Amino acid sequence: MYQQVETEKQIVMVNGGVMHPVATLHDEFGGKFQILMDDGCYILALMQDDGKYKVTSYIFGEVFDVLTTLDRPSKGTGLGTFNPDEK
């Protein structure tokens, strides 16, 4: 079962881009799930076997619960915006 933990400062996506999560969840099997923001939208990312993250459309109940605690996204906030030059 996923539980919210301290938010990680940055993660690496499978395409090499660096993102800054707004929420982090872990499960008892070592799984990690991140909630990100890009262009005023929340993005969900699941950690792959190589430790990098891939966008997913799956919304677990625990993730839904965390999403409901976050502020409503607004376009142009820039929070967690993807920066392909940041490594």
N, C-alpha and C positions, 0 to 999 in steps of 0.2 A: 504494500500500500504506500502510495506517495505521500510525503509530508513536506510542508514548507520548511526550509532551512534558511540560514543566512544567505543573502543574494550574492552570487559570485560577481566579481568586478568585471570580468570579460571572458568571452568564450570564442573559440575558433569554429567557424562553419566548415562544412565539407568543401566549399569552394575557396577556402582560404581566407575569407573575410572575417574580420573581428567585430563582434557585437557586444553590447553592454546590457545584460539582462535587467529586467525590473523585478523579477521574482525567480527563485530557484526551488525546485523540489527534488528530493531523493527518495528512493525506495529501499527496502531491506535487502535487495539483491544487487545493489550497486548501480541501479539505473538512475539517470539524471534527466531532468526535464527543465527547460528554461522557458520563461515568458519574456519576450523581447518586444520592443517597440520600433517601428520603422515607418516613417511618413504618416504618422498619426494613426497607425493601426497596430494592434497587438499581433504578434507572430509567435507560434508555438514551435519549439524545437526539442528534439529528442536526441540524447547522446548515442552515437554509434560505437561499435566495437573499437574503433581506432581513437576514441576520445573526442572526435569532432562531432559537431551537431548538424542535424538535418531537419529541415522544416517538416512538420507533420500536421495532418488535419484531424488527428485523434484528440479528443478532449475528454480526458478521464474525469471522473466525478471530483477527485481531489483538485484537479487543475481548474475545473469550473468554479469550485468554492473559492480558490485564490483569485481568479479573474473577477469575481463579484466584489472583492475587497479593493480592487484597484480603481483609480480614477477613470472616468470616461475619457477615452482618447480624443484628442483634438488635433486636427491637421496642423502641421507646421510647428509642433512642439520641439522637434529635433531630438527628443530624448531617445537615446539608444540608436541613433541613425547609423546605418551601415556606412563604413568608411573603408573602401577597398585598399587604400594605401597604408592603413594601420596594421602592423604585424605584431 
